[in-house]
Amino acid sequence: MSTAHVIVTILAALMTGFSATSVFLRSKWVVEPMADYGVPMTWLPWLGAAKAAGTLGLLVGLFVPVIGFAAGIGLVLYFGGAVITVVRARWYTHIPFPLVYVAPVIGALALGLAA
């Protein structure tokens, strides 16, 4: 495990943890766009839980790599679904938002596989 892998994984965990917390707290800047995309508000606890589980999985993955790999794949799928949701809602200017969160996750996966 390299120093770069640890740093990028922690960054990814911090970012996804922040995103999960924003959903749990129902931050206006998160909830309003999700409503605009057509995401049912009843899904918010589940979506937040998925992000939180991914966050914990990334951190555990520093000690148990297979858990980190599974969490990373799960988060890539989650944020891929977010991109699809944004595109289906035709809010093309919002596509970069989920990509910002998935980028460090992809970096952590790549660095973990390279080690």
N, C-alpha and C positions, 0 to 999 in steps of 0.2 A: 504494500500500500504506500503510495507516494504522498508527499506533502500536498501536492496539487489536488490529488483525489480527495483528501480529507477536507481541504479548504472549499473546494467546489461542492462537495456533498453537504457540508455544513451550510454554505450559502443557499443551496437548493432547499434544504430543510427549513431554513429561516424564511425563505420566500413563500414556500408552500404552507408553512405554519401561519404566517401572516395572512395569507389568502384564506385559510380555513377559519382563522379567528374573525376575519372580516365577514365571512358568511354567518358564523355563529352569532355575531353581534348585530347582524343585519344592517351593516353599514349602508347608508343611502347610496353611495357611489358604486356599490356592488349589487344591491337588491333592485334598484330601478332599472339598470340595463338588463338584468336577468328577466324581469317582468316584460320588458320590451321585446326580448328575444322569444318570449312565450314559455319560459320555464315556470312550471307551477311552483308557487311559494311553499307548498307542502314538501317539495323536494329539497329545500334548503338544508334541513338537518342532515339528510343523507349525503348531500354533496359536500357539506362541511366535514362530515365524518370520514368520507373517502379521502379528502385532502389531509385530514389529521392523521389518518392511518398511514398514508403515504409518507408524511413527515416523520412519524415515529419509525417507520420501516427503513427510511433512508439512514436515520441515526443508528438504529440497531445494525444496519448493514455494514457499518464501519467495523463491527466485531464479528458479525455473521454474514459474510458476503452474499449468500444466496437470498437472504431476506432483503438486503438492499437492492439486489437485482430485481426481485419480484416487485418491490415497492416502486422502483424506478419505472419498470414496464407499466405498472398500474397507473402511475402518474402521467406517463406519456399518453396512454390510452385516454385517461380522463381529460387531459388538456386537448388532445386530438378531437374528442367529442365536443369540447367547448368551441373549438374552431368551427366544426361542422354546424353547431347550433348558431353561431354568429353568422355564418354564411347563409344558412337556411333563412335566417331572419333578415337577410340582405343589409346588414350593418357592416359593410365591408371595411369601413374605417376603424372598426373595433377589432379586427383580426389580430393586430399586433399584441393586444393585451394578454391573451392566453399564451402566445408565443414567448413573451417575456418570462413567464413563469416556467415554461417547459424547457427553455434553453439551458439553464443550469442543471436540470435533471438529466437531460441528454448528455451534457458534459460530464456529470458524475458517472453515468453509465459507461460512457466511453473510457474514462480514466480508470474505472474499476475493471473493465474488461482488458485494458492494456497492461494492468499490473500482474 
